[in-house]
Amino acid sequence: MDINLEFLSIPAISLIVYILIEVIKYTVNQNEKFKKIIPLVSTLLGGALGIVAFYLAPDILPSDNLIVALVIGIASGLTATGTNQIFKQLKK
C-alpha cells in the first residue's frame, strides 16, 4: 500500500474527532459538565474510529492487528483534544 495513505490516516482520524467534538459541544450548548469529559469522549471516539478503520479500510492504517489500530485511534483522538487546546491557548 502507498505509504502516504498510512500517514494521512492518523490526521484524518484526529480531524474527524475534532469535528465531532465541536458538533457535540454546539449541541449541548457549551455545557460545563461535558467540557470536563471532552478528553474521555475524544479517546473513546478515536478508539472507535481506529477499530472501524481497521475493519473497513485496513490498508490505510499502519497496523497489523486490532490492538495497534485501537491505540492509533486513541492517540489520534487525544491529538484532537491537544490541537483544540493549542488553538485555545494561542488566542489568549
Secondary structure, DSSP 8 states (H G I E B T S, - for coil): --HHHHHHHHHHHHHHHHHHHHHHHHHTTS-HHHHHTHHHHHHHHHHHHHHHHHHH-TTTSS-SSHHHHHHHHHHHHHHHHHHHHHHHHHH-
